[in-house]
Amino acid sequence: MGSRAFSGERLSTGEGGKLERHRALEGIKVIDAANLFAGPLAATILGDFGAEVIKVEHPRGDPSRYHGYSKDGVGLWWKFLGRNKKCVTLNLSKPEGQEIFRRLAGDADVVIESFRPGTFERWNLGYEELEKGNPGLILARVTGFGQFGPYKDRPGFGTLAESMSGFAYVTGQPDGPPTLPPFGLADGIAALATAVAVLMALRARDVTGRGQVVDLAIIEPIFTILGPQPTVYDQLGIVQKRSGNRSVNNAPRNIYKTKDGLWAAVSNSAQNIAERVMRLVGRPEYVDEPWFQKGSERAKHADELDEAVGGWISERTREEVMEAFEEAGAAVAPIYSIADIMEDPQYRALESIITVDDPELGPIKMQNVLFRLSETPGEVRWSGPRLGEHNEEVYGELGLGRKDLEELAGKGVL
């Protein structure tokens, strides 16, 4: 299993003199009733740092269990997304399932759900109902378009957010179509935003003693990180266009092919870095040009700068390029595949990839937790469990015995 802490992490002494490591969200209970990626990934992040996460799934299983690649019939994405979670099955459309869910939420700190607005209310699981027995509860609602507005009832997925946020419009080659990412970018950004929102709500509860509702529309976090486009459009009437791998804010900034058929990315956001690059590639005369002194002006000369930098790089192997740039103090990075990442010494030093023992697949590799905390580190304690693996444990705490569970399963509740 993998944990992330600085080498000087502090441990406390527990019973019998045994050293114990504390986790940042220890004592926080999260009910993950969301589907697919954004909401569940937010719960994964909270679980990575010590929250007790109970994953509530329909008896058919969360669709993410069957998404993407699998091995021996076992979904590989799920092994990452479901890690550090206790998995129970529960049909929320059944009255018995709704009653059990209310009991689960009765002593929870956070509930995360991703159903269309009004669905929880139809099931008698809206916030007004849930807070009756738990006024400190935080209900995080993660949907495509939020809880109100003309689009609230539309199905909402990350792809739609990537389209409507402006991301696809500015991504791709100038003469090509708008381009979507080949992975759940909007969902991932929304997950991070949801985790942050939950932590803010928990902090507010420390002050007010009250819970609250988090309303997160997946279209908004990705829109936020796209920069000052609304302000630029408002003040200048400019609509950002597609520019491929170039930037409208600085140059040279692009991806260049090396002599051995590999690729390297060059960035020059800082003026001194841009000057070092041009001296390195044997074109110091550009540094004295008036237009070279500002990134946006350099971007207007991207063709000639790319020709100079790209020509120099094309005559050298990627290893030679990396060594020369590093020696010159210029910014460059190789374009990596996952195979490259697995072998990279920096990722290894950071322990960004860990090995987790999985009961179904044996040792499997996955990303470590997001960051290192010096005194309350996160940790991957187990990989995504089997469907309903923790039914007896979790429901046993509610006083439901094996016979009760068998009866509920027979009714389609579990």
N, C-alpha and C positions, 0 to 999 in steps of 0.2 A: 504494500500500500504506500501511497505517497503523501507527504506533508510538506508544507512550505513555510520555512522560518529562517531567520538569520542564524548564523552559527552561534550567536550568543543568546539564544532564546532562553527564557526563564521558566523554570519548572517549580511547582510547589510540591510539598510533601503531603501525601494522603495517609490513609490508615496503614499501619504497619511500616511506616517509613518509606512506602513506595512513592516514587516520583510521579506526579500527574501533570499533564499538559492541558491547560484550559483552552477552550475554543471561544471565539468572539461571540457567537450567537447561542451558546449553550443555554438551555432553559427556554428557548423560543420554540414554539410548536407551530408548524405550518401545515395546512391542508392544501395539497395540490390537486385541485379538481379541474385543472385546465387540460386542454388537448393539444396535441402536436408540439409546437416548438416554443413560441414566445413565452407564454406563461409557465410551462414546465421548465424551461431553461432558467427562468428567474428563480424558481424553487430549487433547482439544482445548485445554483450559486449560493443561495442561503444555506442549503444543506452542506455544501462544501466547507462552510465556516461554522458548523456546529449546530445549526437548527435541526430539530427533529422534524423530518418531512414525511408526512403520510400521503402517499399517492393514491387517490381515489379514481378507479377506472371502471368503465362499463365492463360487464362480464366478458364482452368480446375483446377487451383490451384497448388501450390507447392506440390510435392509428400509427403513432411513431414507432411502435414495436415492429411494424411491418414495413417501415419506410426505408428505401435504399437497400444497400447491400446486406446480405445475410450469409451465415455459415452454418451448415447443418440445420437449416430452418430457424436459426436464432438471429434476430435482427441485431446488427452491429451498432447502428446509431443508438438504439435503445440502451445498450450497455453503458454508453456515456451519459445519455440524457437521464436515465433512471438511477444513476449512482447515488449512494447515500440516502435512498428513499426506502420507506417501508410500503409495500404495495398491497392494496386491498381492492377487491372488486365490490361494486355497489351500483345498482341501477337506480338512478335518481328520478326516473319517471314513475317509479312505483312508490305508493304512499309509505310502505315499510322502509324503503330506501331513503326517503326524505326524512323520516323520523330518526333513522340511524345517523344520517348526516348531521342533523341538528344536534344530536348528542356528541358527535365528534367535534363539531364546531364549538360546543359549549365550553370547552376548556382550552381552545386553540387561541393563539395570538394572531394568526394570519390565515385567511382563506384566499386562495388564488383561483379564479375561474375565467373561462374564455368563451362562454356560450353567448349566443346572440342576445342583445338587450331584451329583457322581459322574460327570458327563459327561467332564470332562477326564481323570479317572482311567480311565474306560473306553477312552479314546483313548491311554492311556499317556502322558498329559501332566500328571499330577498333580504337586504340588510336590516330592514325594520323587524323582520322575523328573527334573524340570527342574533341581533344585538339585545333582544329581550333578556336572554339568559347570560349574555356576555357583552356588557357595554364597552369593554376594552378591545373588542374584536376589530381587526383591520381587514376589510374586504377589498382585494385588488382585482379589478375587472379589466381584463386585457382583450380588446376586440379590435377588429380592423378599423372601425371608424368612430369608436367612442359610444357613449350611452345616449347621445341625443344628436339631433341634426337630421337632414333629409336622407342620409345614407346609412343611418344606424342599423337598419334591418337588413342591409346587404350582407351576403357572405364576405368575410374579409380575411385575406391571406397575405403573407409577406410579399408575394409577387405583385399584388395590386398596390401595396404601399410603395414598392420600388418603382412602379409605373407612375403613380399619382403624386409622389413626393418631389418629382423633378429629377430623381437620380438617373433613371433610364434615359431621359431626354438629353442629359449632358454627357452620357457615357457612350463611347464608341468612336469610330473614325468619322471625320468631318463629312465624308461622302457616303457614309454607311447609315444603317438604321439605328434607332435608339437600341440600347443593349442592356439586357437584364443580367444580373450576376448569376453564376451557376450554382449558387448555394443560398441558404436562408439569411441573407444579409439583414433585411429589415426586421426579421424575427429576432435575430441575435442582438441587434441594437435595442429593440424594444424590451428584450429580456433584461439587459443591463439597466435600462431606464426603470423597469418595473422593480428590480431589486433595490435600486436607489430610492425609489418612491416608498417602498415598504419600510426601508430603514428610516426615512424621514418621518413616516407616520408613527413608527415605534418610538422615535425620539420625542415627537409631539405628545404621544401618550404619556411619556414620563412626566411631562409638565401638566397636562390637562386631566389625565386619568381616563380619557375617552378615546375610543377607537374612531375610525372614519373610513370612508370609501375612497379608494384610489381608482380613478377613471383614466385608463391609458388607451389611447387610440394608436394602433401600430403605424399609421401614416405620419404621426408627429415626430417621434424621435429621429427617424432617418431624415425627415425634412429639416430638423434642427441642425444636424451635423453637416448639412450641405453648404453651410456658410452664409455669407451676407447677401444671398441672392434677392430676398424681398427688399432689402434696403437699397441695393444697387438698382433694382427695377423701379422702385418708388422714386428715387432721387435722380436717376439718369435715364430711365426708360430702356435699359439694356437687358436683353434676354441672353443668358449665357448659352453658347453653342457647344456642340461636341468638338473636341480637340484631340481625340486619340489619347496618346500617352503624354502629350505635351500639356503645359500649364499656361493659362493666360496671365499668370502672375509672375513667372520667372522663367529663365532659360539660361543655359541648356538644361532641359529636364525631359528625359526620354528613356526609352529602352533601346539598347544598341546590341547588335550581334557581334560576337567575338570571332576570332580566327578559327577556333575549334568548334564553331557551330552552336555555341551556348549564348546566353544572354546576360547582360548586366544593366542595372538601372542607375542613372546618375541624377542626383538632386543638387540644386544650387540655390536654395532659398536664402542663404546668407551671402552678402556681397563678397566677403573675403574668400568664401569657398568657391564662388564662381570665378574669381580671379586666379585662384590656385589651379583650377581645372584648365583654364585657357593657357596658362603658362606650361602646365604639364604636357598638353597636347601640341605644344610648339607654336601657339598663336598668341603671344603676349601682346601683340599690337591691338587686339580687341579691348584690352583692359583700359586703354587710354581714350577710347571712343566715348564721347559724351553720353550716348544712349546706353552704354554699358553700366552706368552708375545706378540704374534703377531696374528692378526686376521686371516690371510691366513693360518697360521700354526694350529690355533685352528680349522679351517674349515676341516682340514685333520683328526681331531679327532671328527667329528660331531656325529658319532654313539654313542660313549660313553658319550658325553656331552648331547645329546638328551635323552639318557636313564636316566641320572641323573635328568635332568630338567623335562622331561616328566613324570617320575615316581613320582616325588614330586607333580607336578600339578595334576596328576590323582587322588590323594588322598584327594583333596580339591575342594570345590565348586568354581565357577568362582568368586563370591564375596570375598571369603576368599583369593583366589590368588591375586586379585586386591589389597586388603587391605595390604597383606603381602609385595607385591612388592613395593607398594607406601611407606610403612613405611621404607623399606630398601633402597629406592632411586634407585630402579632398573626399567628398561623400559619394560612395558607390556601394552597391549591394548586388549580389548574384540573384538571378531569378531562380527560385527554388521550387522543386516539386516536393511532395511529401517524403519521397525517398531521400532527397538531399537533407531535408530538415532532420530526419531521423539520425543522420550521421554528423550533423554540424556540432562543432565543439562548444559554441556559445549556448545553444539549446541544451546540450548535455550539462554544461556547467550550471545552468539555471534549473536543471531538472524539470524542464517543461514537459517532458514525456515520461510517464511512469508505467510500471507494470503492475497490474492488479490481478489477483487470483480470482477467477470466475468459476463457479460450480459447474456451469454448462460447457464452457469453452477452454477452461484451464487458464494459464497466464495470458493476459491480453494487455496491449498497450493503448494508452489514451492520454489526452492532455491532462496536465496537473491542474490544480486550482489556480485561479486567476492571478494572484499576487501573493507576496510574502508579508506576513505580519510578524513583527519581532517577538511579541509576547503571547499572542493568541493566534497561532497559525491555523490555516485551513488544512484539511486532510481528506483524501479519498479513502473511505473505510470499506466500501464494497461497491461492486458494479451493479448495473440494473438487474433487479431480482426477477424471478418468474412471476407470471400473472397470478395474483392472489396469494403470493407466498406468505404474507404476514396476516392473513385473515384471522387465524386463530389467536395470534398474539394481540392484535389491535382490538378485535371485537371481544376477546376475552376480558380486556380491561373495562369493557362496557357491561360485563356480566353475561355475555352470550356464550353458551357452551357449545360443544361440538354438535349436539342434537339440534340446537337452535339454528346453527349455521347450515346444517343439512336441510332443514325445513325451508329456510330462506332461499337456499340454492334451488330447491325444487320449485319454488314460486317464481324463479327468475330474478330474484332480488340481488343475489350474489353470483 
